[in-house]
Each structure stands twice: as C-alpha cells, then as structure tokens.
C-alpha cells in the first residue's frame, strides 16, 4: 500500500533543501485550501485550530484569508 | 539622493513588488521570493533582463518553466506525485488573499532587490536607474536555492549570466 521511497539524505544538502522547499510549498497550499473549505463548511476557528494542533487564536492569526502572509 | 530620485525608486519598487506578488500568486506561492522578482522584471517593459537571457537562447517563459520544474522534481525526489500540488488547492492560491498594508515578501526577495539597487548605483554617476538586468545580475549571484537550481536546469552558468547582464545594462534599451 505504502511504498517507501529513497529521499534525499542530509549529506546532500542541495537536494535535501530543494525537497524541503517543495514540501513546504505543498504543505502551505494544502493548508490554505483546507482552511478555505472548512470555513465554507461552517467550521469554527476553534475547530480548525484543534485539527491543526494550535489554538483558535493562533490559527486565525496565521490562516485567516485576509491575514495570510503577514507573519511569515 | 535627491527627492526626485527617491520618488522614482519608490514608484519602481511599488510596480516591481506588485508584479512579483502576482507572479507568486500565479505559481501558488503565498509570498513572493527572489524567483518571483526575477519573473516580474522579465515581464516588464525594460528588455535588458530578457536580452541577458537571450544571449544564451533562453526566454522568460523558459525561466518560468524551469522554476516550476525545480519544485516538481524536488517533490518527485521524495516520492510525491507533483500533480498532488495542483490538486491541493488549484482552486485557491495565495491570490485569494487581497494584499493589504505593507509589501510582504521573503528575505530572499529583499536581499536580491537590495543588491540590485546597489548594483544600479555602481559607477558613482549622479542619479541611477534600476534596470531589469540589475535584478538578473543580482539574482544570478545567489549560489543556492530555487533560482540557482532553475538556472542549472537551463544549462546557464551563473558567472556567464552575470556578465551578460552587465553587458545588457551598458547597452541601450531596444525600445
């Protein structure tokens, strides 16, 4: 079901950092999209925070559509 | 620096950073980085940056593709289907958030912009004009990161690109 793959090892920093950047982009994109859908479906910031392992305030501060990017 | 030069610089910065934000949003990035600043100058009216790349037969579209491919290959290197990135929010990108307040960007963009401005002041002549090729030269000085990898994918040598950018700056604009 899950096929392990070889990932760049830390002793190849150039490849490893490129993978980190790409994963960070994917993660951020998935997070933004999921929050947008959750809000449309009526989730509260408290629920979103719970799902992401943070407080409602932290989730809102970082992920509210009008605030995105301000704290990065 | 005179007030007129300061106003010109601020107008140019506003225009460049706004375009860089748009480029970032189009590529699904929340904050503009050095790669988006590069794409912004290559899309602008000053053709000096495009001429630097044309020295090696490379177009702005190819630079953009190489940047996207760099991320695609990096995802594949950790066993992730790159089309997942498209599915993970293709309908909502950073563009969804209307930019308000001060410009937001990564440190990489800020460093490249500051270096480009410093390059534009070289020579000590009265006043200066930031050209697209100054940004190309500044970004090609960066040894690591997305742009560096994209240049490598395009077969570009950073030192040769810096020299081509320097020549493009000193030659007159086509328009």
gemmi code that builds the backbone of each chain (N, CA, C; Angstrom):
import gemmi

chains = {
    "A": [
        ("UNK", (0.837, -1.198, 0.000), (0.000, 0.000, 0.000), (0.880, 1.260, 0.000)),
        ("UNK", (1.769, 1.315, 1.001), (2.681, 2.454, 1.027), (4.054, 1.985, 0.590)),
        ("UNK", (4.537, 2.568, -0.462), (5.833, 2.161, -0.960), (6.890, 3.162, -0.493)),
        ("UNK", (7.798, 2.668, 0.333), (8.851, 3.590, 0.789), (9.702, 4.044, -0.389)),
        ("UNK", (10.156, 5.262, -0.313), (10.981, 5.782, -1.385), (12.264, 6.337, -0.797)),
        ("UNK", (13.268, 6.358, -1.586), (14.512, 6.959, -1.108), (14.367, 8.465, -1.140)),
        ("UNK", (14.657, 9.093, -0.062), (14.575, 10.548, -0.030), (15.989, 11.117, 0.044)),
        ("UNK", (16.130, 12.368, -0.347), (17.468, 12.956, -0.281), (17.993, 12.898, 1.150)),
        ("UNK", (19.228, 12.522, 1.285), (19.822, 12.427, 2.616), (20.472, 13.757, 2.974)),
        ("UNK", (20.554, 14.011, 4.280), (21.099, 15.310, 4.708), (22.523, 15.566, 4.233)),
        ("UNK", (23.230, 14.492, 3.853), (24.598, 14.728, 3.387), (24.622, 15.204, 1.928)),
        ("UNK", (23.442, 15.354, 1.344), (23.321, 16.010, 0.033), (22.431, 17.234, 0.227)),
        ("UNK", (22.939, 18.269, 0.870), (22.099, 19.407, 1.287), (21.350, 20.087, 0.151)),
        ("UNK", (21.978, 20.206, -1.015), (21.313, 20.910, -2.126), (19.979, 20.240, -2.460)),
        ("UNK", (20.020, 18.908, -2.624), (18.800, 18.157, -2.941), (17.846, 18.171, -1.754)),
        ("UNK", (18.385, 18.007, -0.566), (17.538, 17.956, 0.630), (16.793, 19.287, 0.827)),
        ("UNK", (17.500, 20.409, 0.647), (16.857, 21.715, 0.823), (15.807, 21.961, -0.251)),
        ("UNK", (16.098, 21.520, -1.483), (15.110, 21.683, -2.566), (13.838, 20.910, -2.227)),
        ("UNK", (14.016, 19.713, -1.658), (12.847, 18.919, -1.263), (12.086, 19.612, -0.139)),
        ("UNK", (12.825, 20.177, 0.799), (12.178, 20.886, 1.918), (11.341, 22.057, 1.387)),
        ("UNK", (11.911, 22.818, 0.469), (11.189, 23.971, -0.095), (9.924, 23.502, -0.814)),
        ("UNK", (10.056, 22.448, -1.616), (8.892, 21.953, -2.371), (7.815, 21.418, -1.429)),
        ("UNK", (8.241, 20.704, -0.384), (7.264, 20.176, 0.579), (6.582, 21.303, 1.351)),
        ("UNK", (7.349, 22.339, 1.682), (6.787, 23.491, 2.398), (5.718, 24.177, 1.540)),
        ("UNK", (6.015, 24.314, 0.232), (5.039, 24.938, -0.685), (3.767, 24.094, -0.746)),
        ("UNK", (3.955, 22.768, -0.872), (2.803, 21.874, -0.967), (1.991, 21.924, 0.316)),
        ("UNK", (2.690, 21.894, 1.450), (2.027, 21.924, 2.749), (1.210, 23.213, 2.919)),
        ("UNK", (1.824, 24.339, 2.573), (1.136, 25.628, 2.741), (-0.094, 25.711, 1.843)),
        ("UNK", (0.057, 25.188, 0.630), (-1.054, 25.244, -0.316), (-2.221, 24.372, 0.169)),
        ("UNK", (-1.879, 23.171, 0.639), (-2.908, 22.256, 1.143), (-3.590, 22.858, 2.362)),
        ("UNK", (-2.802, 23.481, 3.239), (-3.346, 24.080, 4.459), (-4.313, 25.221, 4.129)),
        ("UNK", (-3.890, 26.115, 3.236), (-4.754, 27.251, 2.864), (-6.067, 26.762, 2.267)),
        ("UNK", (-5.935, 25.795, 1.366), (-7.124, 25.301, 0.685), (-8.068, 24.614, 1.666)),
        ("UNK", (-7.487, 23.802, 2.566), (-8.317, 23.084, 3.536), (-9.031, 24.055, 4.475)),
        ("UNK", (-8.343, 25.115, 4.868), (-8.975, 26.117, 5.744), (-10.121, 26.808, 5.018)),
        ("UNK", (-9.901, 27.160, 3.762), (-10.961, 27.807, 2.982), (-12.201, 26.911, 2.909)),
        ("UNK", (-11.965, 25.629, 2.615), (-13.093, 24.686, 2.519), (-13.767, 24.513, 3.877)),
        ("UNK", (-12.954, 24.422, 4.942), (-13.521, 24.246, 6.280), (-14.418, 25.426, 6.644)),
        ("UNK", (-13.940, 26.641, 6.344), (-14.740, 27.829, 6.660), (-16.042, 27.821, 5.872)),
        ("UNK", (-15.967, 27.407, 4.617), (-17.188, 27.326, 3.788), (-18.166, 26.306, 4.354)),
        ("UNK", (-17.586, 25.246, 4.962), (-18.439, 24.193, 5.517), (-18.892, 24.499, 6.940)),
        ("UNK", (-18.556, 25.681, 7.432), (-19.061, 26.107, 8.726), (-18.181, 25.789, 9.916)),
        ("UNK", (-16.953, 25.346, 9.673), (-16.053, 25.088, 10.800), (-15.758, 26.404, 11.515)),
        ("UNK", (-15.571, 26.313, 12.808), (-15.155, 27.489, 13.569), (-13.628, 27.513, 13.630)),
        ("UNK", (-13.070, 28.675, 14.013), (-11.617, 28.746, 14.154), (-11.134, 27.846, 15.282)),
        ("UNK", (-11.994, 27.619, 16.266), (-11.637, 26.705, 17.352), (-11.455, 25.287, 16.811)),
        ("UNK", (-12.388, 24.875, 15.947), (-12.304, 23.534, 15.363), (-11.086, 23.404, 14.441)),
        ("UNK", (-10.862, 24.456, 13.645), (-9.706, 24.433, 12.743), (-8.421, 24.365, 13.546)),
        ("UNK", (-8.349, 25.160, 14.617), (-7.172, 25.137, 15.481), (-6.941, 23.761, 16.079)),
        ("UNK", (-8.038, 23.136, 16.551), (-7.917, 21.784, 17.119), (-7.333, 20.819, 16.097)),
        ("UNK", (-7.878, 20.874, 14.878), (-7.436, 19.938, 13.834), (-5.969, 20.148, 13.480)),
        ("UNK", (-5.509, 21.388, 13.597), (-4.119, 21.691, 13.227), (-3.176, 21.690, 14.424)),
        ("UNK", (-3.742, 21.401, 15.604), (-2.891, 21.332, 16.795), (-2.440, 22.680, 17.292)),
        ("UNK", (-3.315, 23.671, 17.171), (-2.970, 25.008, 17.678), (-4.230, 25.658, 18.241)),
        ("UNK", (-4.059, 26.785, 18.890), (-5.226, 27.462, 19.447), (-6.029, 28.129, 18.320)),
        ("UNK", (-7.269, 28.454, 18.637), (-8.111, 29.151, 17.666), (-7.489, 30.481, 17.285)),
        ("UNK", (-6.933, 31.154, 18.284), (-6.337, 32.465, 18.019), (-5.139, 32.343, 17.083)),
        ("UNK", (-4.308, 31.327, 17.351), (-3.114, 31.142, 16.507), (-3.517, 30.784, 15.083)),
        ("UNK", (-4.526, 29.930, 14.959), (-4.979, 29.527, 13.627), (-5.528, 30.732, 12.865)),
        ("UNK", (-6.331, 31.537, 13.548), (-6.917, 32.703, 12.894), (-5.861, 33.712, 12.505)),
        ("UNK", (-4.906, 33.908, 13.417), (-3.864, 34.902, 13.177), (-3.030, 34.543, 11.948)),
        ("UNK", (-2.773, 33.245, 11.771), (-1.895, 32.827, 10.683), (-2.647, 32.509, 9.401)),
        ("UNK", (-3.904, 32.047, 9.525), (-4.543, 31.472, 8.345), (-5.808, 32.181, 7.876)),
        ("UNK", (-6.281, 33.170, 8.620), (-7.462, 33.896, 8.137), (-7.118, 34.490, 6.775)),
        ("UNK", (-8.021, 34.320, 5.797), (-7.701, 34.738, 4.427), (-7.139, 36.151, 4.317)),
        ("UNK", (-7.630, 37.093, 5.126), (-7.156, 38.469, 4.994), (-5.835, 38.708, 5.713)),
        ("UNK", (-5.369, 37.722, 6.459), (-4.128, 37.927, 7.212), (-2.966, 37.115, 6.669)),
        ("UNK", (-3.222, 36.263, 5.704), (-2.192, 35.338, 5.255), (-0.943, 36.059, 4.809)),
        ("UNK", (0.201, 35.507, 5.245), (1.479, 36.047, 4.807), (2.008, 37.155, 5.684)),
        ("UNK", (1.150, 37.741, 6.499), (1.606, 38.886, 7.278), (2.667, 38.497, 8.305)),
        ("UNK", (2.620, 37.254, 8.756), (3.517, 36.874, 9.839), (4.646, 35.974, 9.394)),
        ("UNK", (4.707, 35.652, 8.097), (5.749, 34.748, 7.629), (7.096, 35.438, 7.591)),
    ],
    "B": [
        ("UNK", (20.918, 61.428, -2.085), (19.909, 61.079, -3.082), (18.831, 62.159, -3.108)),
        ("UNK", (18.520, 62.672, -4.299), (17.538, 63.715, -4.422), (16.132, 63.192, -4.245)),
        ("UNK", (15.212, 64.110, -4.003), (13.829, 63.718, -3.770), (13.218, 63.085, -5.019)),
        ("UNK", (13.612, 63.618, -6.205), (13.059, 63.051, -7.446), (13.519, 61.622, -7.648)),
        ("UNK", (14.803, 61.370, -7.333), (15.323, 60.005, -7.454), (14.603, 59.086, -6.469)),
        ("UNK", (14.360, 59.589, -5.264), (13.683, 58.784, -4.245), (12.276, 58.414, -4.704)),
        ("UNK", (11.591, 59.391, -5.295), (10.228, 59.129, -5.776), (10.244, 58.103, -6.910)),
        ("UNK", (11.203, 58.250, -7.816), (11.336, 57.295, -8.914), (11.586, 55.890, -8.377)),
        ("UNK", (12.483, 55.778, -7.387), (12.792, 54.479, -6.797), (11.556, 53.850, -6.160)),
        ("UNK", (10.788, 54.677, -5.450), (9.607, 54.145, -4.763), (8.565, 53.669, -5.778)),
        ("UNK", (8.389, 54.440, -6.849), (7.428, 54.033, -7.885), (7.850, 52.709, -8.512)),
        ("UNK", (9.150, 52.602, -8.804), (9.660, 51.381, -9.427), (9.506, 50.198, -8.486)),
        ("UNK", (9.804, 50.423, -7.200), (9.680, 49.360, -6.209), (8.225, 48.913, -6.093)),
        ("UNK", (7.297, 49.874, -6.060), (5.876, 49.534, -5.971), (5.465, 48.643, -7.132)),
        ("UNK", (5.870, 49.060, -8.323), (5.493, 48.326, -9.522), (6.091, 46.917, -9.519)),
        ("UNK", (7.378, 46.838, -9.201), (8.063, 45.532, -9.213), (7.486, 44.584, -8.170)),
        ("UNK", (7.294, 45.090, -6.961), (6.822, 44.225, -5.883), (5.383, 43.780, -6.127)),
        ("UNK", (4.572, 44.662, -6.708), (3.196, 44.276, -7.015), (3.186, 43.168, -8.056)),
        ("UNK", (4.030, 43.302, -9.081), (4.102, 42.268, -10.109), (4.660, 40.971, -9.533)),
        ("UNK", (5.648, 41.084, -8.644), (6.220, 39.887, -8.008), (5.160, 39.164, -7.175)),
        ("UNK", (4.309, 39.932, -6.492), (3.221, 39.308, -5.727), (2.282, 38.551, -6.654)),
        ("UNK", (1.985, 39.148, -7.802), (1.090, 38.500, -8.768), (1.721, 37.216, -9.309)),
        ("UNK", (3.033, 37.276, -9.575), (3.735, 36.091, -10.070), (3.687, 34.976, -9.015)),
        ("UNK", (3.880, 35.350, -7.752), (3.835, 34.363, -6.673), (2.454, 33.720, -6.589)),
        ("UNK", (1.421, 34.552, -6.678), (0.055, 34.031, -6.599), (-0.222, 33.067, -7.747)),
        ("UNK", (0.264, 33.419, -8.938), (0.039, 32.544, -10.100), (0.709, 31.195, -9.934)),
        ("UNK", (1.852, 31.190, -9.264), (2.583, 29.932, -9.080), (2.152, 29.210, -7.803)),
        ("UNK", (1.166, 29.774, -7.095), (0.655, 29.113, -5.899), (1.457, 29.383, -4.646)),
        ("UNK", (2.302, 30.405, -4.686), (3.087, 30.755, -3.504), (2.444, 31.931, -2.790)),
        ("UNK", (2.517, 31.882, -1.472), (1.867, 32.928, -0.688), (2.665, 34.220, -0.673)),
        ("UNK", (3.970, 34.057, -0.607), (4.837, 35.232, -0.539), (5.797, 35.255, -1.714)),
        ("UNK", (6.023, 36.424, -2.284), (6.984, 36.494, -3.382), (8.419, 36.338, -2.895)),
        ("UNK", (9.187, 35.575, -3.654), (10.602, 35.387, -3.351), (11.446, 35.888, -4.506)),
        ("UNK", (12.732, 35.552, -4.449), (13.657, 36.021, -5.482), (13.209, 35.567, -6.871)),
        ("UNK", (12.689, 34.334, -6.967), (12.285, 33.820, -8.284), (11.123, 34.631, -8.866)),
        ("UNK", (10.241, 35.113, -7.977), (9.100, 35.901, -8.464), (9.532, 37.314, -8.863)),
        ("UNK", (10.522, 37.849, -8.154), (11.069, 39.153, -8.539), (11.722, 39.046, -9.920)),
        ("UNK", (12.443, 37.951, -10.138), (13.062, 37.736, -11.449), (11.991, 37.663, -12.543)),
        ("UNK", (10.945, 36.886, -12.296), (9.873, 36.768, -13.298), (9.198, 38.125, -13.526)),
        ("UNK", (9.105, 38.913, -12.461), (8.473, 40.239, -12.575), (9.272, 41.142, -13.510)),
        ("UNK", (10.592, 41.150, -13.353), (11.384, 42.035, -14.227), (11.414, 41.512, -15.659)),
        ("UNK", (11.339, 40.188, -15.804), (11.348, 39.624, -17.163), (10.021, 39.879, -17.877)),
        ("UNK", (8.980, 40.205, -17.114), (7.672, 40.501, -17.716), (7.483, 41.997, -17.933)),
        ("UNK", (8.440, 42.795, -17.493), (8.283, 44.245, -17.531), (8.703, 44.868, -18.846)),
        ("UNK", (8.515, 46.177, -18.960), (8.805, 46.877, -20.218), (10.295, 46.989, -20.546)),
        ("UNK", (11.157, 47.024, -19.530), (12.602, 47.116, -19.764), (13.107, 45.747, -20.248)),
        ("UNK", (13.650, 45.708, -21.454), (14.026, 44.400, -22.025), (15.459, 43.979, -21.688)),
        ("UNK", (16.151, 44.731, -20.838), (17.558, 44.409, -20.572), (17.720, 43.027, -19.931)),
        ("UNK", (16.795, 42.644, -19.069), (16.868, 41.329, -18.444), (16.633, 40.221, -19.459)),
        ("UNK", (15.645, 40.433, -20.320), (15.362, 39.429, -21.356), (16.548, 39.298, -22.310)),
        ("UNK", (17.214, 40.442, -22.594), (18.371, 40.393, -23.503), (19.521, 39.595, -22.889)),
        ("UNK", (19.683, 39.716, -21.569), (20.745, 38.945, -20.904), (20.507, 37.449, -21.090)),
        ("UNK", (19.276, 37.014, -20.909), (18.959, 35.590, -21.086), (19.018, 35.186, -22.562)),
        ("UNK", (18.629, 36.119, -23.440), (18.634, 35.814, -24.875), (20.037, 35.500, -25.376)),
        ("UNK", (21.058, 36.011, -24.676), (22.450, 35.697, -25.022), (22.658, 34.181, -25.078)),
        ("UNK", (21.914, 33.477, -24.252), (22.055, 32.019, -24.172), (20.856, 31.312, -24.809)),
        ("UNK", (20.055, 32.068, -25.546), (18.901, 31.478, -26.223), (17.788, 31.086, -25.277)),
        ("UNK", (17.748, 31.721, -24.100), (16.732, 31.375, -23.097), (15.685, 32.486, -23.016)),
        ("UNK", (14.422, 32.098, -23.025), (13.326, 33.069, -22.944), (12.781, 33.159, -21.523)),
        ("UNK", (11.994, 34.199, -21.282), (11.365, 34.363, -19.964), (10.446, 33.188, -19.661)),
        ("UNK", (9.758, 32.697, -20.696), (8.849, 31.558, -20.492), (9.635, 30.322, -20.046)),
        ("UNK", (10.822, 30.157, -20.610), (11.638, 29.000, -20.224), (12.146, 29.139, -18.788)),
        ("UNK", (12.432, 30.362, -18.368), (12.852, 30.584, -16.978), (11.704, 30.194, -16.033)),
        ("UNK", (10.520, 30.635, -16.388), (9.348, 30.330, -15.561), (9.124, 28.817, -15.470)),
        ("UNK", (9.221, 28.145, -16.613), (9.035, 26.693, -16.639), (10.101, 25.995, -15.798)),
        ("UNK", (11.339, 26.469, -15.904), (12.433, 25.844, -15.144), (12.216, 25.998, -13.641)),
        ("UNK", (11.670, 27.130, -13.236), (11.383, 27.349, -11.811), (10.316, 26.359, -11.335)),
        ("UNK", (9.253, 26.224, -12.130), (8.188, 25.280, -11.760), (8.720, 23.846, -11.764)),
        ("UNK", (9.541, 23.519, -12.765), (10.099, 22.159, -12.849), (10.999, 21.836, -11.667)),
        ("UNK", (11.684, 22.852, -11.155), (12.568, 22.640, -9.999), (11.762, 22.109, -8.812)),
        ("UNK", (10.597, 22.713, -8.585), (9.745, 22.240, -7.482), (9.162, 20.860, -7.796)),
        ("UNK", (8.778, 20.663, -9.060), (8.203, 19.375, -9.459), (9.195, 18.234, -9.212)),
        ("UNK", (10.419, 18.433, -9.651), (11.439, 17.397, -9.484), (11.766, 17.167, -8.019)),
        ("UNK", (11.752, 18.238, -7.241), (12.053, 18.096, -5.812), (10.970, 17.271, -5.122)),
        ("UNK", (9.707, 17.473, -5.528), (8.630, 16.654, -4.952), (8.800, 15.196, -5.359)),
        ("UNK", (9.146, 14.976, -6.623), (9.356, 13.603, -7.095), (10.499, 12.937, -6.345)),
        ("UNK", (11.479, 13.732, -5.938), (12.635, 13.154, -5.245), (12.265, 12.591, -3.878)),
        ("UNK", (11.135, 13.023, -3.340), (10.672, 12.459, -2.059), (9.437, 11.582, -2.279)),
        ("UNK", (9.247, 11.166, -3.535), (8.205, 10.189, -3.822), (6.801, 10.737, -3.878)),
        ("UNK", (6.681, 12.052, -4.099), (5.346, 12.656, -4.154), (4.977, 12.969, -5.592)),
        ("UNK", (3.779, 12.555, -5.967), (3.257, 12.856, -7.293), (3.062, 14.373, -7.389)),
        ("UNK", (3.773, 15.036, -8.287), (3.679, 16.513, -8.353), (2.280, 17.028, -8.677)),
        ("UNK", (1.440, 16.197, -9.286), (0.086, 16.671, -9.601), (-0.726, 16.860, -8.323)),
        ("UNK", (-0.235, 16.257, -7.231), (-0.889, 16.474, -5.935), (-0.899, 17.959, -5.588)),
        ("UNK", (0.196, 18.623, -5.938), (0.298, 20.048, -5.618), (-0.786, 20.829, -6.335)),
        ("UNK", (-1.110, 20.399, -7.548), (-2.177, 21.081, -8.291), (-3.529, 20.804, -7.645)),
        ("UNK", (-3.690, 19.546, -7.219), (-4.974, 19.198, -6.605), (-5.128, 19.817, -5.227)),
        ("UNK", (-4.001, 20.073, -4.572), (-4.052, 20.652, -3.219), (-4.230, 22.156, -3.290)),
        ("UNK", (-5.319, 22.552, -3.867), (-5.616, 23.972, -3.816), (-5.456, 24.697, -5.124)),
        ("UNK", (-5.613, 23.967, -6.224), (-5.530, 24.634, -7.519), (-6.614, 25.690, -7.649)),
        ("UNK", (-7.704, 25.491, -6.903), (-8.817, 26.441, -6.981), (-8.593, 27.641, -6.078)),
        ("UNK", (-7.635, 27.531, -5.178), (-7.377, 28.636, -4.251), (-5.881, 28.784, -4.085)),
        ("UNK", (-5.388, 29.898, -4.473), (-3.960, 30.140, -4.306), (-3.777, 31.348, -3.413)),
        ("UNK", (-2.537, 31.774, -3.295), (-2.251, 32.951, -2.483), (-2.989, 34.169, -2.982)),
        ("UNK", (-3.412, 34.120, -4.265), (-4.089, 35.269, -4.838), (-5.426, 35.529, -4.165)),
        ("UNK", (-5.937, 34.504, -3.470), (-7.242, 34.662, -2.848), (-7.216, 35.754, -1.786)),
        ("UNK", (-6.054, 35.906, -1.169), (-5.947, 36.931, -0.136), (-5.558, 38.257, -0.779)),
        ("UNK", (-6.465, 39.211, -0.711), (-6.166, 40.510, -1.289), (-5.073, 41.176, -0.485)),
        ("UNK", (-3.951, 41.501, -1.120), (-2.860, 42.114, -0.370), (-3.268, 43.456, 0.219)),
        ("UNK", (-2.994, 43.626, 1.471), (-3.274, 44.906, 2.107), (-2.043, 45.304, 2.915)),
        ("UNK", (-1.912, 46.581, 3.159), (-0.820, 47.038, 4.012), (0.518, 46.960, 3.313)),
        ("UNK", (1.593, 46.839, 4.088), (2.931, 46.863, 3.515), (3.185, 45.640, 2.645)),
        ("UNK", (4.169, 45.763, 1.749), (4.506, 44.636, 0.905), (5.046, 43.506, 1.745)),
        ("UNK", (4.646, 42.312, 1.362), (5.108, 41.135, 2.072), (5.981, 40.340, 1.128)),
        ("UNK", (7.100, 39.861, 1.622), (7.981, 39.092, 0.752), (8.922, 38.267, 1.605)),
        ("UNK", (9.624, 37.364, 0.949), (10.615, 36.573, 1.668), (11.901, 37.379, 1.797)),
        ("UNK", (12.757, 36.917, 2.699), (14.054, 37.566, 2.848), (14.869, 37.478, 1.570)),
        ("UNK", (14.666, 36.385, 0.827), (15.406, 36.202, -0.419), (15.123, 37.306, -1.415)),
        ("UNK", (13.858, 37.680, -1.541), (13.498, 38.771, -2.455), (14.135, 40.076, -2.004)),
        ("UNK", (14.056, 40.333, -0.706), (14.587, 41.603, -0.197), (16.087, 41.714, -0.427)),
        ("UNK", (16.802, 40.601, -0.213), (18.258, 40.630, -0.405), (18.616, 40.882, -1.858)),
        ("UNK", (17.898, 40.201, -2.767), (18.181, 40.374, -4.194), (17.844, 41.797, -4.623)),
        ("UNK", (16.729, 42.329, -4.143), (16.341, 43.693, -4.526), (17.377, 44.707, -4.035)),
        ("UNK", (17.793, 44.548, -2.790), (18.794, 45.486, -2.247), (20.109, 45.401, -3.007)),
        ("UNK", (20.494, 44.196, -3.383), (21.727, 44.024, -4.150), (21.577, 44.663, -5.537)),
        ("UNK", (20.396, 44.486, -6.149), (20.159, 45.071, -7.474), (20.228, 46.598, -7.403)),
        ("UNK", (19.663, 47.170, -6.357), (19.723, 48.627, -6.190), (21.175, 49.071, -6.013)),
        ("UNK", (21.935, 48.310, -5.221), (23.355, 48.640, -5.015), (24.106, 48.578, -6.341)),
        ("UNK", (23.808, 47.567, -7.156), (24.468, 47.443, -8.465), (24.117, 48.626, -9.363)),
        ("UNK", (22.874, 49.098, -9.245), (22.434, 50.215, -10.098), (23.139, 51.518, -9.724)),
        ("UNK", (23.704, 51.556, -8.524), (24.390, 52.773, -8.069), (25.886, 52.715, -8.339)),
        ("UNK", (26.349, 51.571, -8.848), (27.780, 51.442, -9.128), (28.178, 52.423, -10.219)),
        ("UNK", (29.381, 52.943, -10.104), (29.849, 53.906, -11.103), (29.819, 55.309, -10.561)),
        ("UNK", (29.005, 55.515, -9.549), (29.013, 56.803, -8.868), (28.455, 57.974, -9.646)),
        ("UNK", (27.762, 57.702, -10.750), (27.195, 58.818, -11.503), (26.019, 59.415, -10.738)),
        ("UNK", (25.683, 60.615, -11.086), (24.595, 61.290, -10.378), (23.276, 60.622, -10.759)),
        ("UNK", (22.535, 60.209, -9.781), (21.292, 59.508, -10.059), (21.583, 58.080, -10.513)),
        ("UNK", (20.569, 57.273, -10.605), (20.737, 55.899, -11.066), (19.380, 55.388, -11.515)),
        ("UNK", (19.408, 54.373, -12.335), (18.163, 53.753, -12.764), (18.283, 52.259, -12.556)),
        ("UNK", (17.354, 51.709, -11.814), (17.349, 50.269, -11.613), (16.802, 49.618, -12.878)),
        ("UNK", (17.618, 48.776, -13.498), (17.212, 48.098, -14.724), (16.893, 46.639, -14.428)),
        ("UNK", (16.139, 46.037, -15.336), (15.812, 44.611, -15.179), (17.085, 43.774, -15.083)),
        ("UNK", (18.091, 44.143, -15.881), (19.335, 43.364, -15.878), (20.086, 43.483, -14.555)),
        ("UNK", (19.864, 44.567, -13.800), (20.458, 44.642, -12.455), (19.887, 43.526, -11.585)),
        ("UNK", (18.595, 43.295, -11.704), (17.963, 42.218, -10.924), (18.464, 40.861, -11.403)),
        ("UNK", (18.594, 40.697, -12.727), (19.127, 39.437, -13.263), (20.537, 39.200, -12.721)),
        ("UNK", (21.343, 40.267, -12.721), (22.719, 40.136, -12.227), (22.716, 39.790, -10.728)),
        ("UNK", (21.855, 40.465, -9.972), (21.804, 40.218, -8.520), (21.339, 38.799, -8.219)),
        ("UNK", (20.329, 38.355, -8.946), (19.774, 37.030, -8.646), (20.744, 35.928, -9.090)),
        ("UNK", (21.548, 36.220, -10.120), (22.487, 35.197, -10.579), (23.722, 35.136, -9.681)),
        ("UNK", (23.838, 36.065, -8.760), (24.914, 35.987, -7.775), (24.572, 35.027, -6.632)),
        ("UNK", (23.291, 34.694, -6.512), (22.859, 33.817, -5.417), (23.259, 32.380, -5.749)),
        ("UNK", (24.005, 31.782, -4.837), (24.628, 30.494, -5.144), (23.671, 29.315, -4.994)),
        ("UNK", (22.736, 29.418, -4.060), (21.855, 28.282, -3.787), (20.394, 28.707, -3.838)),
        ("UNK", (19.523, 27.701, -3.923), (18.098, 27.991, -3.874), (17.402, 27.719, -5.187)),
        ("UNK", (16.117, 28.072, -5.222), (15.270, 27.731, -6.358), (15.800, 28.314, -7.666)),
        ("UNK", (16.169, 29.590, -7.658), (16.627, 30.220, -8.904), (17.921, 29.581, -9.385)),
        ("UNK", (18.820, 29.346, -8.455), (20.096, 28.724, -8.810), (19.871, 27.356, -9.443)),
        ("UNK", (18.965, 26.572, -8.878), (18.666, 25.253, -9.428), (18.001, 25.374, -10.802)),
        ("UNK", (17.116, 26.363, -10.921), (16.436, 26.564, -12.212), (17.450, 26.942, -13.293)),
        ("UNK", (18.403, 27.798, -12.944), (19.443, 28.185, -13.915), (20.244, 26.956, -14.348)),
        ("UNK", (20.523, 26.107, -13.376), (21.285, 24.899, -13.689), (20.483, 24.013, -14.648)),
        ("UNK", (19.187, 23.938, -14.418), (18.329, 23.142, -15.312), (18.364, 23.701, -16.726)),
        ("UNK", (18.502, 25.009, -16.836), (18.533, 25.650, -18.153), (19.937, 25.617, -18.773)),
        ("UNK", (20.889, 25.049, -18.040), (22.262, 24.974, -18.543), (22.974, 26.310, -18.488)),
        ("UNK", (22.484, 27.205, -17.621), (23.090, 28.540, -17.523), (24.210, 28.543, -16.484)),
        ("UNK", (25.316, 29.130, -16.834), (26.396, 29.344, -15.893), (26.165, 30.702, -15.228)),
        ("UNK", (26.154, 30.724, -13.913), (25.803, 31.963, -13.208), (26.769, 33.103, -13.519)),
        ("UNK", (28.062, 32.773, -13.611), (29.048, 33.828, -13.885), (28.864, 34.399, -15.293)),
        ("UNK", (28.566, 33.514, -16.240), (28.342, 33.980, -17.614), (27.066, 34.824, -17.698)),
        ("UNK", (26.070, 34.430, -16.922), (24.827, 35.204, -16.916), (25.047, 36.587, -16.287)),
        ("UNK", (25.858, 36.624, -15.236), (26.182, 37.927, -14.626), (26.856, 38.840, -15.640)),
        ("UNK", (27.776, 38.272, -16.415), (28.483, 39.066, -17.415), (27.517, 39.529, -18.517)),
        ("UNK", (26.625, 38.636, -18.922), (25.639, 39.001, -19.952), (24.720, 40.110, -19.436)),
        ("UNK", (24.365, 40.031, -18.165), (23.507, 41.062, -17.573), (24.256, 42.398, -17.516)),
        ("UNK", (25.530, 42.322, -17.184), (26.337, 43.549, -17.119), (26.391, 44.220, -18.499)),
        ("UNK", (26.558, 43.396, -19.533), (26.600, 43.948, -20.891), (25.234, 44.521, -21.287)),
        ("UNK", (24.170, 43.832, -20.885), (22.817, 44.306, -21.230), (22.522, 45.651, -20.569)),
        ("UNK", (23.109, 45.849, -19.392), (22.894, 47.122, -18.690), (23.579, 48.262, -19.434)),
        ("UNK", (24.757, 47.969, -19.945), (25.535, 49.043, -20.579), (25.106, 49.315, -22.018)),
        ("UNK", (24.344, 48.385, -22.609), (23.875, 48.634, -23.973), (22.496, 49.270, -23.924)),
        ("UNK", (22.163, 50.069, -24.937), (20.890, 50.788, -24.899), (19.693, 49.854, -25.004)),
        ("UNK", (18.575, 50.296, -24.419), (17.341, 49.509, -24.487), (16.833, 49.479, -25.920)),
        ("UNK", (16.138, 48.391, -26.248), (15.622, 48.236, -27.614), (14.452, 49.166, -27.866)),
        ("UNK", (13.727, 49.498, -26.800), (12.536, 50.319, -27.012), (12.770, 51.760, -26.605)),
    ],
}
model = gemmi.Model(1)
for chain_id, residues in chains.items():
    chain = gemmi.Chain(chain_id)
    for i, (resn, *xyz) in enumerate(residues, 1):
        res = gemmi.Residue()
        res.name, res.seqid = resn, gemmi.SeqId(i, " ")
        for name, pos in zip(("N", "CA", "C"), xyz):
            atom = gemmi.Atom()
            atom.name, atom.element = name, gemmi.Element(name[0])
            atom.pos, atom.b_iso = gemmi.Position(*pos), 0.0
            res.add_atom(atom)
        chain.add_residue(res)
    model.add_chain(chain)
structure = gemmi.Structure()
structure.add_model(model)
structure.setup_entities()
